[in-house]
């Protein structure tokens, strides 16, 4: 009898533990959105205080007091999504006031408005290779805009509830949306139709994150984080254990996936195996209530070495691997 080979156990890669490096304050409301400059010199955050602030990444990372470069005003409600273009000087912002604005960062002013959303807008994402902006919100649709003409190219309808998160890819499915109706939809952009509907989640899907190199993505809800093959939406793995409402997930090139909870908990995962290698709770700013521990948005900088979380205590917190500076 030939001996059967033992099943192969995937050993997770070793990742250094992460720790808090700096706390940046300046916003006067919950911080709800973040986006990074392609040159990695600055980043932008949007808040419930209706402002968009531009920060110097290097100064903020070391806790310098003069990290704030610029404050942009114009929205009349909480700013929920930001996207900085890596091919033009434009930045896009969306808010609960139904407005989608295009800012020219050479002049620091709004140059275009995109009209069409019927309710608050919760997410925006730029297409990586076409001049398209995708926005989504409480009117249960994702709208695809031509950036230059400010005309609506498509209205992607099908979700039954608020669409809270978007991913864009250069190849099909070019748009992925996650909604509070517990569904994730993969869209065929040329036809403006759904390619696949993923109904595995039992709770609202509030955030999606794709791996920078691997063609896969993670969707996060209060029941589970789930990893999917992007090409066809094939289910790959559950990442269980973060039992709270998850508002934000981010992944870097080293395969570190981070999920941030509504109760201020941070879980760090090995992306390839789903192993949870670190759990932490954020610390509220002195003078805040413990109930103000909540993470609403997060992002890795372009190098993947610094993680910035946007929190309910009105601060930004910068995390890095222990041992880095």
Helices and strands as residue ranges (DSSP letters): E 18-25, E 31-36, E 42-47, E 52-56, H 57-61, E 68-72, E 79-84, E 90-95, E 100-104, E 109-113, E 121-126, E 132-137, E 141-146, E 152-157, E 163-168, E 175-179, E 184-188, E 193-198, E 207-210, E 216-220, E 225-229, E 235-239, E 246-251, E 256-261, E 265-270, E 276-281, G 290-292, E 295-300, E 306-311, E 315-321
